[in-house]
């Protein structure tokens, strides 16, 4: 497995600059498409949409759409609209998530719901989803439409699964991986799969691209889980400890519960079920996670899934785009170190 760089100190830190450079021309077209499709005669819609869309996200998912289209030799224009669709789907879920989670911050700025209210955030998210599907239809690929529309349904299922698991101290690691596979990794997988669909790639290449996206998505979320307890607001783009305050059972909490003695189990029940999630409790939770290895093991699992993502690219010959996609995995994991 070619996954030796992650988590190791190196002179050159992991970076996505190669990926950014290789897709830069197409990303300019995607960005223009995004701006043109947020327009509306209803003034609040572009205000809310642009607040989020222009707030500095890396736009990793649409870049992955462009990259996998190039990796599979696609030469048309459909990938531009599909990449924009992927970004609109992602931003719609962020608007909806912030309402469900009652989050105050998003990408280092006030969440849209704090400025325009919950109702506007939900409805503008719906607008973005509608625009995403309009662009998918315009591309005219039933295969790509099937993958992205299925992803939209699975993402919603994942959100409901997470609601059901919230504050449930009986949640297992398998339960949690099912949640993030649905709500986070599914869009990564779809973003990577639509390029080879447009290119008419073989089933093996299409499955490889999907596997890359799915495993990268799981790894990406696990790193976010670890950063919520061991990172900084600058890395997260939201407040450290938000997951704890919202009573979310992320993997570090699931692992901590599995390893807890009676006293520690009582602490977690007070935090998750009774809402005792102040600063002192957060610091205690972080201390427990360091002591019982939950944070280190979450990061190690992220490395495992990152390795699977890189391995999935073995079906493709070596080249600049394949190397860029490998480095992208390493960059995503390195955020945890």
N, C-alpha and C positions, 0 to 999 in steps of 0.2 A: 504493500500500500504506500502510495507516494505522499504521505501526510506527516512529514517529519518536522515541518517548520513551525507548526502551530504551538503556541505556548512556550517556545524556546526563545531565549534572548538572542537577537541577531543584530548585526550592524545595520542592516536595512530592514526596517519594520514592515510588516505586511501592509499592503496597499491595494486599493482598487484603481490606481491611476492608469494602469495598462488598459483595463476594461473601459474606463471613462474615455481614454484617448481613442480606442478603436471604434467606439460607437458615437463619438462626439458629433459627427455630421448628421447622423440619423436622429440623435437626441435633440438637436436644434429643431428639426422638423417636428418631433414629438412635442416639444415644448410649445411651439407655435400652434400646434393642433390643440393642445390642452387649453391654451389661452383663448383660442377662438371658440371652443365648445363650452366655456364657462359663461359666455355672454347670454344675457337675458334682459327682456324689457322689465322684469321684476327686479328692481335695483338691489334688493337684499341678497339675491342669489349670487351674483358675482362678488359682492362684498364678502359674504361668508366663505364662499368657495376659494377666493383668492387669498383670504387671510390664512387658510390652511395650506393651499397649494404653493404659495410663495414663501412659506415659512422655513425653507431650508432643508427639507428632506433630501436624502441622497438620490431618490428615484431609482433605487436598486432594482425593483421589480420590472419596470419598463426597460431598463438597460439589459436585464436578463432576457427579455423577449427579443430585443434587437440582436443580442449576442448569439442566442441559439438559432435565430434565423440565419445569421451570417455563418455560424458553424456548420449549418446544414446546406449552405450554398444557395439560399434564396436570393433572388434578384428583383423581385417586384416591389410594390409600394404598400401592400396590405399590412405589413408588420408595423408600419407607423401608426395606423389607426388602432391596431390591436394593442400596441404598447401604451398608447394613450388610454385605451379602455381599461387596461390593467391598473394604471395609475388612478383612474377615476374610481374603480372598484375599491382600491386600497383606501383612498381618501374618504370614500363613503363609509367604509367600516370604521375608520378613525372617528368620524363625526358621530356615528351611532354609538361606538364604544365609550366615548367620553361622557355621553349622556347616561348610559347604563351604569358606568363605573363612578359617575359623579366626579370625574377628574377635573382639576383646576388648570393643569398645564398640559401643553402638547408641543413638542419640538422646541422647548425653552420659552414658549410664549403662552399667554393666557389661552386656554381652550376656547373655541368658538362659542360654546354654550355659555361661557362666562360673560361674553360680550353681547350676544344676540339672543340668548335663552335656549332652553332645551328644544322647544318646538321648532325653531328655525334651523337648529343643527340637524335634527332628524329629517326635516323636509328637504333641506339642501342636500343632505346625503342621498335622499331618494332621487333628487334631480340628477346628481352625478351618476347614479346607477342607470337611470334612464338614458342619459347621454352615452354612457359606456355601451349599452346594448344597441343604441342607434348606430354607433360606429362599427360594432361587430357585424351588424346586418349589412352595412355598406360595403364591407370587405367581401361578402358573398361566399365565405367558406363555412359550410354547414358543420364541418369537423371542428373548426376553431370555435364557432358559436356553441356547439355542444359542450366542449371542454370548459369554456368560460362560464356558461350558464349553469352547468353542473357545479362548478366551483362556487358560484354565488349561493346556491342552495346549501352546499356542504358547509360553507363558512357560517351561514345563519344557524345551521344545526350545531356547529361547534360553539357558537355563542350561547345557545340555549343549554347545551351540555355544561358549559362553564357556570352558568347561573345555577344549574342543579347541583353542581359540585361545590359551589361557594359555601364556605364555613362548615363543610362536611368533613369532619376529621377522619372518616373511614375511607376517604378517597385513596386509591392505590396509585402506584407509579404507572401501571398500565392504563388506568382511567385517565390520568393526567396526560399521558402521551397521546391518547385518543383525542382529547380536547384540542391540544395544540396542533395535532396533525390536521384536524378539521379547520380550526379557526385561523391558523397562521400558515402552515405549510402547504395547504391546498392551493392558495393563490400563487405561491412561489412555483409549485409544480405546474399549474396551468400556464403561468407566464412563460415557463421554459418549454412547454409542449406545443404551443401554438405556432412557433417558428417552424419546427420540422413538419407540422401539418401543412402549412403553406408551401413548404419546399417539396412536398411529396416524398418525404424521407421514408426509409424502410421502417417497419414496426420495431425493429431492434433499436434503431437510432432514436425513434420517437420515445420509446420506453426509457432509454438511457437519459434523455433530456428531462423527462418527467421525474425520474429517480433522482437526478441531480437537484432539481428544484425542491422536491419533497424533503430530502435529507438536509439540504441547506436550510430550508425553512424551519425544520425542527431544531437544528443546531442554533439558528439565529434566535429563536424564542428562548431556548435554554440559556443562552448567554444573557439575554435580557432579564431572565429570571434571577440569574446570579448577580447581575449588576444592581438589581433593585435592593439587594442587601449588602453588596460589597463594592458598589461603584460610586459614581458621582452624578449629580444632576446634569452636568455638561455632557457626559457620555450617554445618558439616558434620554435627554430631552424632556424629562418630566421629573417630578420630585422623587428622590430616593425614599424608599419605604412606602410608596403609594400602594403597592400590592398588599403589604402588611396592613395598612390602614383600611383598605377595602375588603379585608378578610379573604383574599384570594389564596387558594391552595395551589401555589406553584411548586415546582419540583423541590426546591430547597426546604420548603415547609413539609412536604410529603415525606421526604427522607428524614427530616428531624423528628417527625411524629413516629416514624418506624423505629427510631433509635432512642426514644425518650423513656426515661424512668417515670415513676408515678408523679413525682413533683413536676417534672418537665411537661408531662402530658396535661397536668392541671393548668400549667401556665398557657399552653397552646389553646386549650379549651376556653380559658378566660379571654384570650386575645381574639380568637376566631369566632366564637359563639356569643360571647358577652360584649365584644367590641372594646376590650381594654387594650388600645393600640396607641398609647401616647409615646412620647420620645423615650422615656425610660424603658418602656416595654420593647420598643424597637431595638434599642441598644442591647437589651438582654437577649432578644431573638437573634441578633447578629452574632453575639458572643456564643450562643448555643450552636449556631450553624458552623462557626469556625471550629469549635471544640469537637463537634461530632462528625466533621468532614462533609457536611451536606453541601456547602458551597463548592468545595474542591471537587466533589463527586459530580455535581451538576455541570461544572465546567468540563470535567473529563467525559461525561456523556455527550456534551456538545462536540468535543473533539472526535468522538466516535462517529457521530452522524456526519460531521464534516468529512471524515475519512471516507465514509460511504459515498458521499456526494462526489468526491474526487475520483474514487474508483469507478463510478458510473461513466466517466468520460473515456474509459479505456477503449471503447469501441471506435473512437475518433482518432485519426492520425495526429501526431504532434504538430503544433503550429501556434501562432501568436494568440488566437482566440482561445484555444484550449488552455494555454498557459495563463491567460488573463482570468479565465473562469476558475482555475485552480487557485490563483492568488486571491481571488474574491472570497473564496471559502476561508482561506487563511486569515484574511483581513477581518471577516465577520467573527471568527473565533477569537482572534487576538484581542478583541475589545475586552475580553474577560480577564486579561492579564496585565 
